[in-house]
Amino acid sequence: MPKGTIKRLVRDRGFGFIRDDGGQEWFFHRSGVQGNFDQFAEGQRVEFDEESSPKGPRAGNVRPE
């Protein structure tokens, strides 16, 4: 299960980006978050499931570490 840090949140559009411990960036959408999207913050440590999308790597089932 990958772990990383939330690098950017775009709250009004409902998505963000995570940088994993290996340096790869992952897109995530509010629909792929466990719990309340608004409880997440930039700099917060999270763990997630790897998913693929036509636009590249995507994080799903994002939850606090």
Secondary structure, DSSP 8 states (H G I E B T S, - for coil): --EEEEEEEEGGGTEEEEEETTS-EEEEEGGGBSS-GGG--TT-EEEEEEEEETTEEEEEEEEE-
